[in-house]
């Protein structure tokens, strides 16, 4: 697995793996057309280079390795396409079983934050302390470039600042798996700064997603109220005298730290235990209620079912409760998925809530077409110890962009997939 990393062993506390101090990248070859200046040279300069002002504070999650079981069943109208998907999943498991680095909490000084990129001065020039989870993110990375030393706002010299976010922070699924686990760094910072207010810096997106992230942070931190969330403007440049950040705990879409995912699950289930008990008491007369979920998707999001009424009717006959998680608060979503034992859902961010289902819960992802080969949910089920199946449909011609194109699923294929769960 290609990685570009740098370290300064003299700055590291005992037990820190020097291979993951500052830089972590899932691929070794930069993507053509990256959107900020000097990107091609940046990848090469990462090798053997470290910012003198950056040190590792502690390990949040250790290096990891795991195997992904083959899906229990892949169902759909294109046998050749399904065979190709199954073969590709096997190749991915062989290629990405190990080599995933630890996630570290780091501290760095005298930096500039612009877009998704942290800049710092070295040898009189501006350099980049760069992080990405996957190569496909690189084209979306927003940065201020290397040709000037612009600053729009200065943060307080005495403040305690923790950067939490990534290129994928606008997406609930990537927030839940890639970003939220790294909030574990807050607890380490709290031990270093007892009683101090900690400012959590997050890239700002639409108000709805900002509020979801704020609520999930509050839920995770519980009784600790000495913090604030600041959703910074990605088009502005901020100067910070000191900044904490956590290196990635995932290498999407091929790897996610099992310990990181388990930590999010444990903390959030722990914060919602009373709500879950109340729900269980309300359903004592109907113990199977909520055990089978169908995760729907709002039509405005695209990538929805052309024949949705027929699909919903077939699932309801089998006792499935139809939900659109966007209609519920983060706490309510956690409670509902924690109760589920079988989850069928359209491929989309809301299905990432299956991390709150118990190990052994059966997952069936409904995917637009066998040409849609994103392994995210298969990989996530492996991390969570959940048997995984997929049902493929056929794309419609209503939308040219595959990521938003509607699709249909044949009822006999759905019935076969459900029978096999």
C-alpha positions as a printed Julia matrix, in Angstrom:
421×3 Matrix{Float64}:
   0.0     0.0     0.0
   1.55    3.29   -1.05
   2.16    5.76    1.77
   4.1     8.98    1.99
   5.0     9.77    5.57
   7.5    11.79    7.55
   8.68   11.82   11.14
  10.9    13.55   13.65
  11.82   10.81   16.11
  13.42   13.23   18.56
  10.01   14.86   19.13
   8.03   11.69   19.64
   6.87   10.26   22.96
   7.72    6.61   23.59
   5.67    4.09   21.62
   4.8     6.35   18.66
   5.3     4.75   15.27
   7.57    7.17   13.34
   5.98    6.18   10.03
   2.79    8.16   10.65
   3.73   11.39   12.35
   2.6    14.0     9.87
   1.73   12.79    6.4
  -0.62    9.95    5.53
  -1.9     9.2     2.05
  -3.52    6.1     0.62
  -1.81    6.32   -2.76
   1.73    6.94   -3.97
   1.02    8.63   -7.32
  -0.59   12.07   -7.35
  -3.76   12.57   -9.35
  -3.39   14.73  -12.44
  -5.13   18.07  -12.23
  -4.99   18.62   -8.48
  -6.38   22.07   -7.84
  -3.65   23.83   -5.87
  -0.23   25.13   -6.84
   2.82   22.94   -6.48
   0.86   19.72   -5.85
   3.03   17.41   -7.96
   6.18   18.6    -6.22
   4.44   18.35   -2.87
   4.09   14.57   -3.01
   7.76   14.12   -3.73
   8.82   16.61   -1.06
   6.82   14.73    1.58
   9.38   11.95    1.6
  11.76   12.42    4.48
  10.51   15.91    5.36
   8.91   17.07    8.58
   7.89   20.43    9.98
  10.13   21.27   12.91
   7.2    22.8    14.74
   5.11   19.62   14.63
   5.2    16.88   17.24
   3.18   13.77   17.97
   1.23   14.01   21.24
  -0.22   10.51   21.48
  -1.59    7.58   19.48
  -5.37    7.73   19.1
  -5.79    4.44   17.22
  -3.1     1.86   16.45
  -2.05    0.63   13.02
  -4.52   -1.94   11.78
  -5.03   -4.86    9.41
  -8.08   -6.99    8.69
  -9.74   -9.23    6.12
 -13.06   -8.61    4.45
 -15.31  -11.65    4.0
 -16.79  -12.08    0.55
 -20.41  -10.85    0.37
 -22.96  -13.49    1.35
 -24.86  -12.82   -1.86
 -24.79  -10.44   -4.81
 -28.12  -10.28   -6.68
 -29.09   -8.43   -9.85
 -30.0    -8.52  -13.51
 -26.46   -8.63  -14.92
 -24.63  -11.88  -14.0
 -21.44  -10.85  -15.82
 -21.4    -7.5   -14.04
 -21.98   -9.14  -10.67
 -19.19  -11.62  -11.32
 -16.86   -8.71  -12.11
 -17.82   -6.94   -8.87
 -17.2   -10.09   -6.83
 -13.82  -10.6    -8.47
 -12.86   -6.97   -7.84
 -13.86   -7.18   -4.17
 -11.57  -10.19   -3.82
  -8.7    -8.33   -5.44
  -9.23   -5.36   -3.13
  -9.16   -7.56   -0.06
  -5.89   -9.11   -1.19
  -4.31   -5.72   -1.91
  -5.51   -3.83    1.17
  -5.32   -6.18    4.13
  -2.51   -4.44    5.98
  -0.23   -1.42    5.94
  -2.78    1.0     7.38
  -1.02    3.5     9.66
  -1.88    4.5    13.2
  -3.88    7.66   13.82
  -1.98   10.23   15.89
  -2.86   13.42   17.68
  -0.31   16.03   16.63
   0.48   19.57   17.67
   1.92   22.1    15.24
   2.8    25.79   15.61
   2.68   28.98   13.55
   0.45   27.71   10.75
  -2.01   28.97    8.16
  -5.32   27.22    7.59
  -6.96   27.72    4.2
  -9.62   25.48    2.71
  -8.73   21.95    3.79
  -4.99   22.48    3.92
  -2.61   23.51    6.69
   0.37   25.62    5.6
   3.48   26.52    7.58
   6.78   28.33    7.1
   9.97   26.4     6.57
  13.25   27.89    5.34
  11.6    31.25    4.73
   8.94   29.87    2.37
   5.37   28.63    2.74
   4.98   24.83    2.74
   2.07   22.45    3.06
   1.26   20.01    5.82
  -1.08   17.98    3.66
  -3.51   15.18    4.38
  -6.05   13.3     2.3
  -7.96   10.08    2.81
  -8.04    8.92   -0.77
  -6.69    9.96   -4.11
 -10.12   10.84   -5.48
 -10.43   13.53   -2.79
  -7.38   15.37   -4.07
  -9.26   17.04   -6.91
 -11.75   18.52   -4.39
  -9.09   19.78   -1.99
  -9.31   23.52   -1.46
  -6.07   25.34   -0.63
  -4.65   28.86   -0.65
  -1.66   27.98   -2.84
   2.03   28.55   -2.24
   2.62   31.84   -4.01
   1.71   34.27   -1.22
   1.43   34.6     2.54
  -2.12   35.88    2.83
  -3.89   36.05    6.2
  -7.54   37.11    6.56
  -7.91   36.48   10.28
  -5.61   35.86   13.25
  -6.68   33.48   16.02
  -5.93   34.28   19.65
  -2.39   33.4    20.77
  -3.7    31.86   24.0
  -6.48   29.76   22.45
  -6.6    25.97   22.27
  -7.58   24.93   18.72
  -8.35   21.45   17.38
  -8.87   20.94   13.62
 -11.5    18.28   12.88
 -12.49   17.65    9.28
 -11.52   16.5     5.82
 -12.45   16.98    2.2
 -15.42   14.65    2.78
 -16.84   16.46    5.82
 -19.88   17.66    3.83
 -21.02   14.02    3.57
 -22.64   12.45    6.65
 -21.14    9.02    5.94
 -17.57   10.27    5.67
 -18.07   12.55    8.67
 -19.16    9.52   10.72
 -16.32    7.19    9.67
 -13.44    9.5     8.69
 -13.83   12.52   10.98
 -15.9    11.89   14.1
 -13.62    9.09   15.41
 -10.76   11.59   15.52
 -12.73   13.64   18.03
 -11.09   11.19   20.44
  -8.2    13.65   20.27
 -10.36   16.09   22.25
 -10.06   13.93   25.36
  -6.27   13.89   25.07
  -6.25   17.69   24.62
  -8.52   18.04   27.64
  -5.99   16.19   29.78
  -3.33   18.65   28.61
  -5.56   21.71   29.15
  -7.94   20.98   32.05
 -10.61   23.62   32.46
  -9.69   25.49   29.26
 -12.15   26.15   26.46
 -11.22   24.08   23.4
 -12.21   25.48   20.01
 -13.03   22.76   17.48
 -12.44   24.04   13.95
 -14.54   22.46   11.21
 -14.8    23.34    7.51
 -18.14   25.07    7.03
 -20.75   23.64    4.66
 -24.53   24.0     4.51
 -26.3    24.92    7.78
 -28.01   21.51    8.06
 -24.76   19.54    7.9
 -23.05   22.01   10.22
 -25.79   21.47   12.8
 -25.6    17.68   12.45
 -21.86   17.8    13.15
 -22.3    20.15   16.1
 -24.95   17.9    17.65
 -22.85   14.78   17.22
 -19.87   16.49   18.83
 -22.04   17.58   21.77
 -23.43   14.06   22.11
 -19.94   12.55   22.06
 -18.47   14.98   24.59
 -21.34   14.59   27.04
 -20.97   16.68   30.19
 -17.88   18.53   29.03
 -19.18   21.96   28.03
 -15.87   23.83   27.84
 -15.74   23.79   24.06
 -17.14   25.57   21.06
 -17.54   24.57   17.41
 -16.36   27.09   14.81
 -17.29   26.4    11.2
 -14.65   28.32    9.35
 -15.03   29.85    5.89
 -13.11   27.64    3.45
 -12.33   30.69    1.27
 -10.54   32.57    4.05
  -7.04   32.11    5.44
  -6.5    31.87    9.19
  -3.26   32.24   11.14
  -2.96   30.07   14.25
  -0.08   30.18   16.73
  -0.79   26.58   17.74
  -3.04   23.9    16.3
  -3.87   20.31   17.24
  -4.94   17.88   14.51
  -5.35   14.13   14.13
  -3.95   12.1    11.25
  -6.43    9.88    9.35
  -8.07    6.84   10.89
  -9.3     5.62    7.51
  -8.02    5.23    3.97
 -11.26    5.4     2.04
 -12.76    3.5     0.44
 -10.54    0.49    1.17
  -9.82    0.79    4.87
 -11.27    2.05    8.13
  -9.77    1.48   11.55
 -11.94   -1.1    13.36
 -10.92    0.43   16.68
 -11.86    3.95   15.53
 -15.31    2.81   14.38
 -15.79    0.8    17.58
 -14.88    3.85   19.66
 -17.53    6.02   17.97
 -20.07    3.24   18.42
 -19.24    2.75   22.1
 -19.28    6.43   22.99
 -22.52    7.26   21.17
 -24.38    4.16   22.31
 -23.24    5.01   25.82
 -24.68    8.53   25.48
 -28.05    7.21   24.21
 -28.64    4.31   26.61
 -31.59    5.97   28.35
 -33.33    6.74   25.05
 -32.74    3.15   23.95
 -34.2     1.77   27.19
 -37.27    3.98   26.81
 -37.73    2.78   23.23
 -37.44   -0.85   24.33
 -40.08   -0.32   27.04
 -42.48    1.29   24.56
 -42.2    -1.69   22.21
 -42.48   -4.49   24.79
 -45.81   -5.53   23.28
 -44.29   -5.61   19.79
 -40.74   -6.95   20.22
 -40.06   -7.13   16.48
 -40.95   -3.5    15.86
 -37.94   -1.65   14.52
 -35.89   -4.82   14.09
 -36.13   -4.6    10.29
 -35.39   -1.28    8.66
 -35.58   -0.08    5.09
 -33.41    3.02    4.72
 -35.07    5.24    2.15
 -33.51    8.23    0.4
 -35.05   11.65   -0.27
 -35.86   12.26   -3.93
 -34.05   15.6    -3.86
 -30.77   13.75   -3.23
 -30.96   11.85   -6.51
 -30.06    8.18   -6.95
 -33.54    7.08   -5.88
 -35.87    4.28   -6.96
 -38.02    4.71  -10.04
 -40.32    1.92   -8.82
 -40.23    2.93   -5.16
 -43.94    2.18   -4.36
 -43.6    -1.46   -5.45
 -40.33   -1.89   -3.53
 -41.7    -0.32   -0.36
 -44.86   -2.46   -0.54
 -42.79   -5.65   -0.9
 -40.65   -4.72    2.11
 -43.59   -3.71    4.29
 -45.21   -7.1     3.62
 -42.13   -8.62    5.23
 -42.33   -6.42    8.3
 -39.82   -3.73    7.37
 -40.18   -0.23    8.8
 -39.46    2.43    6.16
 -37.41    5.37    7.43
 -35.63    8.36    5.95
 -32.88    9.08    8.51
 -32.7    12.72    7.42
 -36.04   13.21    9.18
 -34.52   12.3    12.55
 -31.97   13.88   14.86
 -28.57   12.17   15.21
 -29.66   10.77   18.6
 -32.86    9.35   17.12
 -30.96    7.77   14.24
 -28.56    6.04   16.63
 -31.43    4.67   18.71
 -33.25    3.29   15.68
 -30.22    1.6    14.12
 -29.04    0.18   17.45
 -32.3    -1.77   17.61
 -32.16   -3.12   14.04
 -31.13   -6.67   13.24
 -31.74   -6.51    9.48
 -31.12   -3.34    7.46
 -31.96   -2.95    3.77
 -31.12    0.43    2.33
 -30.28    2.48   -0.72
 -26.57    3.11   -1.13
 -26.04    6.52    0.43
 -24.63    8.3     3.45
 -27.51    7.32    5.76
 -26.54    3.65    5.5
 -23.35    4.47    7.42
 -25.58    4.42   10.51
 -25.26    0.63   10.36
 -22.15    1.05   12.52
 -24.64    1.39   15.4
 -26.26   -1.96   14.6
 -24.91   -4.88   16.61
 -22.26   -7.21   15.19
 -24.06   -9.94   13.28
 -26.81   -7.63   12.01
 -27.56   -8.45    8.37
 -26.91   -5.69    5.86
 -28.36   -5.55    2.33
 -27.29   -2.52    0.3
 -29.41   -1.64   -2.72
 -27.05   -0.36   -5.42
 -28.06    1.38   -8.68
 -26.16   -0.87  -11.1
 -23.33   -3.42  -11.15
 -21.32   -0.66  -12.82
 -21.42    1.17   -9.46
 -18.44   -0.51   -7.77
 -17.83    1.64   -4.68
 -16.8    -0.88   -1.96
 -17.53    1.5     0.95
 -20.45   -0.4     2.52
 -18.95   -3.85    1.96
 -15.78   -2.67    3.67
 -17.74   -1.04    6.51
 -19.73   -4.23    7.16
 -16.46   -6.16    7.44
 -15.13   -3.64    9.96
 -18.33   -4.01   12.04
 -18.59   -7.81   11.82
 -21.87   -7.72    9.91
 -22.84  -10.18    7.14
 -23.1    -8.22    3.9
 -25.15   -8.65    0.74
 -25.88   -6.36   -2.19
 -28.8    -6.03   -4.56
 -28.09   -4.34   -7.91
 -30.65   -2.61  -10.1
 -30.57   -0.91  -13.46
 -29.86    2.75  -14.05
 -32.54    4.86  -15.7
 -31.79    7.46  -18.35
 -33.19   10.37  -16.33
 -29.86   11.76  -15.2
 -26.5    11.78  -16.95
 -24.4    11.92  -13.77
 -24.09    8.42  -12.35
 -23.92    9.68   -8.76
 -27.44   11.11   -9.09
 -29.01    8.81  -11.66
 -32.25    7.14  -10.58
 -32.62    3.39  -10.93
 -35.06    0.5   -10.65
 -34.9    -2.88   -8.92
 -36.82   -5.92  -10.14
 -39.22   -7.28   -7.51
 -38.14  -10.93   -8.13
 -34.51   -9.89   -7.51
 -35.55   -8.14   -4.3
 -37.49  -11.18   -3.12
 -34.53  -13.47   -3.85
 -32.14  -11.2    -1.96
 -34.49  -11.01    1.04
 -35.01  -14.79    1.07
 -31.25  -15.24    1.26
 -30.78  -13.03    4.34
